Amino acid sequence: MKYLLIASLAACLSPLPAQGALAAATDWIEEEGARIRFIVAEPAAGDTEIRAALQIELKDGWKTYWRDPGDAGVPPQISVSGAGISGSELRYPAPDRFDDGKSVWAGYKHMVAFPIVLNLAADLHSFALAAKSFFGLC
């Protein structure tokens, strides 16, 4: 593996009103083989969940891995916390399967967005987010 990325987007989207907010996104974080950002959709009145995503735009010739990376690789890890957030669930888009002659692996060679469902506290009027991610780039 050429490169291992640890990105922290702590306190990047804080605070956002719970009702009537616009979708929000962090600035792109540039790395050797990719750039990443965290995006959050606008919550509607009465929502108990908010949709978010970690977006990875891979540069030509680079790859990242799925939750079961195969013979080699590192599965993505994303944690989200913050005021007004009672939990989160990371989801994984369907990967491609690769056999590069050395190993068989599952992952992505193009832009990918990992969906995240954020659970909101019941008495929410506003929320703040902190997100951290860890994933392999080769």
LINFENJO-V605917 format. One record per pair of residues at least 24 apart in sequence whose C-alpha atoms are under 6 Angstrom apart, sorted by sequence separation. I is the first residue (numbers start at 0). GAP is how many residues later the second one is. D is the distance in Angstrom with one decimal. If there is no record, write none. Layout:
BEGIN
I:GAP:D
I:GAP:D
END
This chain:
BEGIN
33:24:4.3
90:24:5.2
33:25:5.3
90:25:6.0
18:26:5.6
32:26:5.4
89:26:4.6
88:27:5.5
88:28:5.2
32:29:5.9
87:29:5.5
87:30:4.4
87:31:5.8
70:32:5.7
86:32:5.1
70:33:5.7
85:33:5.4
69:34:5.9
70:34:5.9
84:34:5.8
85:34:5.5
69:35:4.2
84:35:4.8
85:35:5.5
68:36:5.3
69:36:5.9
83:36:5.8
84:36:5.8
68:37:4.9
83:37:5.1
65:40:5.6
83:40:5.9
65:41:4.5
64:42:3.9
63:43:5.7
83:43:4.8
63:44:5.4
82:44:5.3
62:45:5.7
82:45:5.3
62:46:4.6
81:46:5.3
81:47:4.5
80:48:5.8
81:48:5.7
80:49:5.3
79:50:5.7
79:51:4.4
57:52:5.6
78:52:5.7
57:53:5.6
78:53:5.3
56:54:4.3
77:54:5.7
55:55:5.6
77:55:4.3
55:56:5.3
76:56:5.5
54:57:5.9
76:57:5.1
54:58:4.2
75:58:5.9
53:59:5.5
75:59:4.4
52:60:5.9
53:60:5.2
52:61:5.2
52:62:4.3
73:62:5.2
51:63:5.9
52:63:5.2
51:64:5.0
50:66:5.0
49:67:5.9
49:68:5.0
48:69:5.3
48:70:4.6
48:71:5.6
47:72:5.2
63:72:5.7
63:73:4.9
62:74:5.6
62:75:5.3
61:76:5.3
17:107:5.4
17:108:4.7
16:109:4.4
15:110:5.7
15:111:5.6
14:112:5.5
14:113:4.5
13:114:4.2
13:115:5.9
12:116:5.6
10:118:5.6
10:119:4.5
9:120:4.1
9:121:5.3
8:122:5.1
8:123:5.8
7:124:4.5
6:126:5.3
5:128:4.7
4:130:5.7
4:131:5.9
3:132:4.7
3:133:5.6
2:134:5.4
2:135:5.7
1:136:5.1
0:137:5.3
END
